[in-house]
C-alpha cells in the first residue's frame, strides 16, 4: 500500500538505525508471520536496531513473549524455540479446555469468570509467560535495543483504543511524557498498579476477538490470589479494590446515570444533596474528584483489532512523542507494519431460491401456540378422566399419555414465553436484549403480534441472512474500512516519507499479482515456489490453533517462511525506493546520505539480494536453518515437495 510521498520533511540520515515494528492481529497466523519477521531481522542483525514494537490480538502473542525474553536476558534462540513449539498443533487449545473444565482452576481464581477467554489467560500464564507480571518488563538497563512495547486492546466503556504501554528501558527525560499511559486519556491505570497485572491477562485482553470470545472484564478478570509456582511469598495478591483505587475514568457526560455507574446511587445522592441550589458544572465535577469508584464497577475489554488491527496508531503515537521530545528515546528511522490482514474480501453470497412457504412451511408461531394449548387441554382431559379410561394390564395409559402431553406442551409454552421476555429484557436472571429500551411497550407488543403470524421458516431464513451479513460486516467490511482509513491517514499526511513500509503476508502471493505488477518491479518477481508458500500462508483462517489439516499441510512452516522471505523482499523494495525516488530538486534520499551510510545500505542490499535469490530457490532455507540451529524439539525440515498448488482458483492461470 506504499504510495508516492508528498514531502521530504523529517527524513532521517540513518534509515536503518532505529526501527519500529507493528504486528497486526490475526490469531496464530499473525503470531507465526511475526515470528518469521523477527527471525529474518535476526538473521541480518537488524533485530538489534528494533526499539519499539506495537501489536494487536494474535500479534501480541509474539510481541509479549519476545519482550519478556528480552527482559530476562534470553537469547533469540530461546524465544524462537518456545514460541514455535507452543504454536504447533492444538496443544495450547487442549490445555485451555482442560482448565475450563477443571473446577479447581476457578476455585483458586474466584473473581475470574469461568469462560474461554479466561481459560486462555490461565493457559498463557502457565505455558508462555511462567506467571510473569507486566512489571517484569519495566525499565531494565540491559544491552538490548528494545525500549518500548505496546499491547493494544479496546475498552468497551467509551469504545476507544486502550494502549497497554510499557517502557522497557529507563527514560532519562526531565519532562513528563504525558502521552505515555497505560490506557488512554479517558480511562487509564496508574503504572504501579498496572505493573502487577499478569502478561497473560494482557494478552487475553488484546486477543479476545468478537464472536470467538466473551469480553474480558476489568478489574475482575485481572485479579489473582496467588502466583502459582512463585516461591517469593512477598509478592502481594492483586485484588479488585487495588485496581479500582488506581484507575482514572473521565466523565463522558455529567449525568446521574454515569455518576451512579461510577460511584453508586447512595453516594451520588449524598454528594448531590450537599451541593448548593443550581450548582455550576465545575462545582459538580469538583465534588466527585476525590470520590472512590464503587466496588462493583466493571469495564469490558475486547480485541485490540477492533479499533486498530494493524497496531499502526500506537506506533504513530510513539513516533509523535519522540518527535516532540517528550522522551529521550529518539524518533524512528523506519516503521515496518507487518500485516496479515488484507483488502481482499469474499463477496457476500446472496440468498438463492424463493419458496412459497405454503402447507407445512406456512406454520407460524401463533399456529404452534394454538396447537400447544389444544394439546395441553387434551392432556388435562385425559388426566381428569373426561375421556373414557382404558386400563391395559393394570396400566392407566390415558393418564400416562395425558401427563406426558401436558408436561411437554406446557414446557414449550413456558420456553416461548421466556424467549419473549428475554428479547424484551424482562428476565431478572438472564438479562435479555432489552428491546423495551429502544422501543415503546406498545410497539414491542405490536412487533410480537405481527411476527407471531409470520411463517416460522420465513423467520428462520431472515435470521440466517442477518447473521451471515453481520458476520461479513464485522469480520470484513468494518475491519477493512478501518484498515484503509488508518493507512490512508498515515500515508496521506506526508509526514512519514521514507519512514514507513508495509510488509503484508499476501505481498508475494498469487492473489497480489495484479497489485504487485503495478509497481513495475519486474526484477524482483518472486519464484513460483515463493508464491505457493505465500498463498498457503495467506489463505489460513484466523484461529488460535493449527488443526490436523493445517499440520498436514505444514501451514505453520509456510507462515514463518512467508514472514522471512516477505520481509527480505520488502526491505529490498524499500532500499530501491531510497535510491530511485526523486525529490523536486532531482535528488534521491540515498544521495543525501553520508558516504559511510551509503556503504552500509549497499552492504545490506547485497545481503538482501543474495538471500532473496536463495529464497527463490528454496523458500524454507532459513526456516530449516532456525529449526536446526535453535535445537527445536522433534524438528522436521520443510521443502517444496510437501506443498501442492494451494488454490484451485488459480489453477491454469499461473
N, C-alpha and C positions, 0 to 999 in steps of 0.2 A: 504493500500500500504506500510505498515511497513516492513522493511527488517532487516536482520542481520547487525549489525553495525560493522564498521571496527576498530574503535579506542576508547580509553577511555579518550581522552583529553577533556578539557573544561567541565567536568562534575561538576554539582553543588551539594552542600551538602544540599540544601534546595529545592527539586524538585517542590514544590507547592507554593513557596513564591512569585514568580514573574512570572505572566502568561501573555502571548501574545495570542491574538485571531486573526484569519483571517477569514473573512466572504466572501464566494465566490459570484459570480454573479448567476443569475437565476430568475430574476423577483420576484414576490410575493412568489414563492416557497422558494427562498433564504432568503427573509426577514422574513418569518414565521418560517423556520427552525432555523435561527439565534436567533429569539425571544425565541424559545424553549431552545436553548443552554444557553442563558443568564439566563432564568428563572430557569433552573436546577442549574446553578452555584450559583444563589442567594439562592436557597433552601438549598444548602450545605455550604453556606457562603464563597465559593471560589471566588465569584464575587469581594470581597474586595481585592483580590490578582491580579486582572486584571489591568495591567499597560499600555497596548498598544492594539489597535485594528486597523487592516487594512481591507479594503473592496473594492469590485468591484461591479458595477451595482446594482442588487437587494439587495445585502448585505449591500450596503451603506445606504439604507433606514433605516435599523435597527441601523447601526453604527452611522450615523449622528444624529438621534433622541435621541439615548442613550447618546451621547456625550453632546448634548445641555441640556438634562435633568440633567446630572451631573453638568455642568457648572452653571446651575440655582439653584442648590441645591435641586432638586426634589427627591422624593422617587422613589424606583424601581417600586412601585405600580403605581405611576402616569405615568411613562414611559410605563409600560406594558399595562395599560388601554388605553392610547392614541394610541399607535401603533396597538394594537389588533383591536380596534374599527375602525381605518382608513383602515385596511386591509380587513375588512369584505365586501363582496358583490362587487357591481360595483359603489358604491357611489363616490369614488375618480375619477373613469373614467368618470362618468356623469358630475362631476364638470369640468373636463378637456375640454369636448366638449362644455359645456356652455361657457367657457372662449374663446375657439377657435372661436365660432360663435357670440361673443359679441364684436361689433365694439369698444365700449368704452375701453375695456381692451387694445386694440392695439393703440388707440389714446393716452392713458396715458403711454404707453411704446413704443414710436416711433421708437427706434433703434432695438427692438426685431423683428425678422422675425415672421410673422404670420404662425405658423406651430404647429404640435402636440407636439414636444419636449418642445417648449417654453410655450405651454398651460399647459403641465405637470409641468413645473417650476413654473408658476404662481399659480397653484393649490397647489403644495407642500408648496409654500410660505405662502398661506392662511391657509391650513388645518393642516400642520405638524409643521412648524417652526415659526409661528407667526412673520414673517418678520425679523427673526434673521440674523445677519451677521456672517461671519467667525470669526471676532474679538471677538464675544461674547464667543468664546471658549478659547480665549488666556489666558494663564498663570495665572490661579487662584490659590491662596493659600487656598485650601479647604482641608477638611479632607478625601476626597476620594483618591483612589489609581491611578486613570486613569491619565497617564502622556502625552501620545501622541495618536493621531488618524490620519489615512491617508485614503483619499477617492480617489481611483485611476480612472484616465481617460486615454485616448490615444490621443495624438496630431497628427494631420494629416499633419504637416509641414515636420517632419522628420520621422514620423511613430514610435515614441517611447512612452514608458510608461510615463505618466505625473502624478507625485505624488502631490496631494493636501494635504500637510502635515500641521499638527497643533501641537504645544506643549501646552498642557492644564495646565501644572504646571510649575512653574518657574524653569529654569535650571540654577543652580549657577556655572556652569563650567566656568573656566577662559579662556579656549581655545575656539576658534571659531569652531562651529560644521559645518564644510564646506560641509558635505554630506547632511545636512538637508536643503532642498529647497522647495519652492512652485513651482514645475515643475520638470525639470531635468537639467543636466549640459548644454544642448544645448539651452533650452528655459525655462526661469523662470521669476517669477514676484516678485518684492520686497514685503516683508511681510507686510509692512504698507499699501500698495495698496491692497494686497490680502485680508487683514482684512476687507476691505469694500465690498467684494463680498458677495452675499446672499448665505446662505446654500442651498437654494432651487435650485439655478443655479449650484452649485457644484454637487448636487445630480443628476440633469438633465445631466450634463456633464459625470458623472460616469455611467449613466444607459441608454444612448441612443444607444441601440444595432442596428447593421446594419439591413437593410430591414424593421425593425419595425419603425425606426425614421430617421429623417434627422440629419446631423451633427449639433451640436450647435456651433455657431460662436463666437470666441473671437476677439475683445472685445465687439462687438455689442450686443450680447445676454446676456452679463453680466452687462449691464448698467441699471440704473433706474433714474427716475426723482424725485420721492418722495417715502418715505416709507409709504405705506398705513397703516393707523391706528396708525402711530407713532406721539406721541404728542410732542416729543423733536424736535423742529424746527431747532436746531443747527446741526442736522445730515445733512451732505452735500450730494448733488446728486452725483452719480457716472457716469462720462462721459467717452467716448472713449479715449479722449486725456490724461486724468489722467492715465488710464490703460496703454496706449502705452508709455507714458513717464517713466513708472516704469517697463517696460518689457525689458528683455535681450534676444536677439536672436543671437546665434552664427552662423557665416557663414558656410554653408555647402561646398560651392565652391566659390572661389574668381573670379566670372564671372559677366559680365554685367547684365545678366538676373536676378540673385539673388539680386544683388545690387539695381537694379531698382524696384524689388518687395518690398524691404525693405525701400528704400529712395526716390523713384520716379525718373523718367527718367531725368527731368530737373536738379535736384540736383546732380545726379550721373555725368551727363555731366560736370557740373561746377567744381566738385571736381577733375575729371579726367583731365580736361583742366589745372588745377592748379598744376598738378604733373609734375616732370621732365621727360625728354625723357627716355624711357625704365626704369621705376621705379622698385624698388625691391618689392617683395611680402610684406615685412614688412612695407614699406613706404605706400603702397596702403592700407593695413589693418589699419595702424595708422591714415590715412587720414579720415577714416569713423568712428572712435571710438566715436567721440562726435556728430555724425550726429543724428538728430531726425528721428524716424521711421515715415513714411508717414501716413497721416490721415486716409487713406482708407485701411491700412494694415489689413489683417484678417488671422486667423488661425482656421481651422476646428478641432473640437474635437468630439470624439465618445467614446462609451462604454469602460470602463477600462478592461472589459473581453476580448477584442480583443488581448491585449498583455499579460494579466495575470488574467485569470478569477478566480483563487483561491486567489488572493491578497497575494500570497506567497512571491513574490520577494520583496515587500515593507517591509514585516515583517523581512525577512532575512537581508535586508539593514539596518533596525533599529537595529537589533542584532549586526551587524558588527560595527556600530557607537558606540554602548555601550561597546563592547569588546575592541575597540581601545581607549576607554576612551575619546572620543570626547565630551562626555556629562557626567553629574553627575548621570544620570539615569543608574542604574546597569543592567547588562545583564539579559536576560530572563532565567528562570529556565525551563519553559515549554512553547512550542509554539503549540497551538492547531489549526489545519487547519480545518475549518468547511465548507464542500464542498457538494453542491447539484449537481455538475457536475458528470460525470462518464466516464468510459472507454467503457461502453456498447453502441452499435450502431445498429440501424436497418439497415440491408444491403440494398444497393441501389436496387430498383426494376427495373429490366431490362425490356426494352420495349418489348411488345408482338405484334404478327401479322406482316405481310409483304405484305401490299397492293400493288397491281399492278399499281395503280394510272393511270387508263385508263378512257376514257369517260370524264364525268364532273370533275372527280378528277384530270384530267391531265391539267386543265386550268392553265395557267401561268400568271404572272403579265403582260407580253408582250401581251398576248391574250386579257386580260382585257383592256389594254390601247388602243389596236386596236378597240375593241368593243365600248369603250367610245368615241373615235374620230368619229367612224361611227355614233353613236347616236347623237353626238353634231352636225355633219353636217346635219343629218336628221332633227334635231330640228331647225337649222338655215333655212333649206329649207322650212319648214312649216311656219316659221315666215315671210320669204321673199315672200311667195306665189308661190314658184316654184312648189309646189304640189297643185293641184286644191283645192280651198276653198269650204267648205260646211258650210253654216250657218243654225243653228237649233234654232228656237225661238229667233232669233236675237243674238245668242251666236256664236262667231267665234271660234269653237273648235280647228281647226288646229293651230291657233295662241297660244291658251292657252296650248295645248299639246306640241307644239314646244318650247315654252318658258320654260315649266317645264323640258322637256328633256334636253334642252341646259344648264339650270342652274345646274341641278343635275350632268350631265356628266362633265361639266366644273369644278364644285366644287370638284368632286372626283379626277379629273386630277390634280387640284391645290394641293389637300391634298397629293397625291402621290409624287408630286414634292417637297413639303415642307418636307415630311418624308425623301426623298433622301438627301435634303440639310441639314436636322438635323443630319442625320447619318454622312455626310461628315464634319459637323461642320461649315457650311457656313451661318447659320442664326444668324444675329446680336442679335436679342432679345431673341431667345430661347437657344442660346449657341450651343449645339449639342455634338455629341460623338467625333468629331474632328478626323475622320478616316484619313483625309489627313495628320495628324501629324505623323501617323505610316506608311502610305503607300504613294507612289508617285501618283500624279493625274492620270497617265496612268493606274496604277494597280487598283485604285479605280473605274475608268470607266470600266475597264475590268471585275471587280467583279460584278458591277451592270448589265453589259450586260449579263453575264452568269446566275446570279440569276434571272434576268427578264425572262429567258427562262425555269426556274425550276418550276414545278407544285407548286401552292400555298399550297396545302395540304402537300407537302414534306417539304416546308419551315416551315410551322406551326408545323409539327412533330419535325423537328430539333430544333426549338426554344424551344418547350416544353421539349425536352430531355435535352437541355443545361441548361435551367432554373432549372429544378429539380436536375440535377447533381451539379450545382453551389451551390444550397441551401444545399445539402448534404455536399459538400466540405467545405462551410463556417461554417455551424451550427454543423457539426460533425467532419469531418476529421481534419480541421485546429485546432479547439478548443481542440480536444482530443490529437492531436500531441503536441501542445504547453503545455497542461496539463502534458503529460507524460514527456516531456523534463524538465520542471520545477521541478517536483517531483524527477525525476532521478538525476538531478544535485544536488538537496538538500540532498538526501539520500546517493548518491554515494560519496559525498565529505567526508563523515565520520566525519564532524565537529560537527554534532548535535546529537551525540549518547545520548539517553535518554532525549533529549531536545525537540523533535518534535513528535507530534502524530496527525494522521489524524482522522477526525470524519465525515464520509460520510453519506449522507441521506439514502443510499442503504445498509449500513453495515448489518442490521438485516432483510433485505427483502428476499423474495424467490429468487429473481434474483441473490443474492450474496451467495447462499448456497454452491456452489462448491468452491468459493474462501475462504469462512469462514471456511469450513471443513478442508482446507489445513493447517490451523493454529493448529488444534488438540485441541482446547479449548472446548471439549465436555461439560465440567461442566458449561459453560457459554451459552449454547444453548438457543436461545430465544423461547418463547412460540409461539403457532400458532397465538394467539391474537396480539402479538407484530409484528409478520411477516405480518399479514394482514394490520395493520396500516402503517408499514414501506413501504410495496409495494404500498399502496394507495398514500402515500406521494411521493414516488419515481416516480410514473407514471404521476404526474401532469405536464402539459406543462409549458414552460416559458412564463408567461403572467404577466401583471400588473393589474390583477383583478381576482376575484373569481366569475365566471358566475353562472347562475341558476343551472346548473348541479353540479358544484363544491360546491355550497351552499347546495344543496340537499344531496350530498354525504359527507358533513362535511369535505371537504378537508383541510380547514384552521385548524380545530381542529386536524386532523391527522398529519399535518406538525409540528405544535407546539409540540404535544405529541411526535412525532418522534425525534425532536430535544432534548427533555428532556430525553427519555429513551436511545437514542443512545449515548448521552454524558455520561450518567451513565455507560453504557456498556464499552465505550472506556476508561474511566478513570479507571475502574476496570481492563481492559486488560493492561493498562499502568502500574499499580501497580504490576500486575502479572509478567510483564517483568522485572520490577525493582528487584523483589525478586527471579527470576529464571534464567535470562540471566547471564551467567558467562563470566568473562574475561579470558585471557590466564593464569592468576595466579590461576584461580578457584574460585575467589571471585565474589559475586554479587554486584550490585550497592547498594542494600539495606543494605548489611552487612557493607559497608563502611560509613554509616551514623551514626550520634551520637545516643545514646540510646533514647534521648529525641525526636529526629526527627523520629526515628523508631516508637515510640509510636504514634506520630501524624499520620503517614501513616497507622498504624494498626487501629487507630480510624476511619480514613477516609474510609479505606477498609471495616470496619464493617458497616458503614453508607451506603456506596455504595451497598454493598451486600444486605442489608435489603431493600433498595429502589428498587434494580433490581428485587428481588423476588416479591415485590409489583407491579412493572410494569408488570411482567409476568402474574400476576393475573388480573390486571386492568391497561392497558396502559394509561388510562386517569385520574388516581387518582390525579396527580399533576396539570394537565390542569384544572380539575374541582376545585381543591383547589385554584388555582390562580384566576379563574373566580369569586369565592365566596369571597375570602379574599381581592381581589383588587377592589371589588364592580363594576364589569363591568356592563354597561347598558344593560338591557334585556338579561342577560347571560343565556344560556341554556347549561346544562351539557351534556356531551357526554358519550356514552357507546358502547360496542361491539355490542349491539343489532341493532345499526344503520348501521353496516358495514357488507357487504356481502364479499364473497371471491372475491378479486379485479380483477383478470385477468383470462380469460378463458385459457390463455397459460399454466397455472399451474394446471388446473382442472384435477383431477385424478392422479396427480404426487406428491401431498403433503397431 
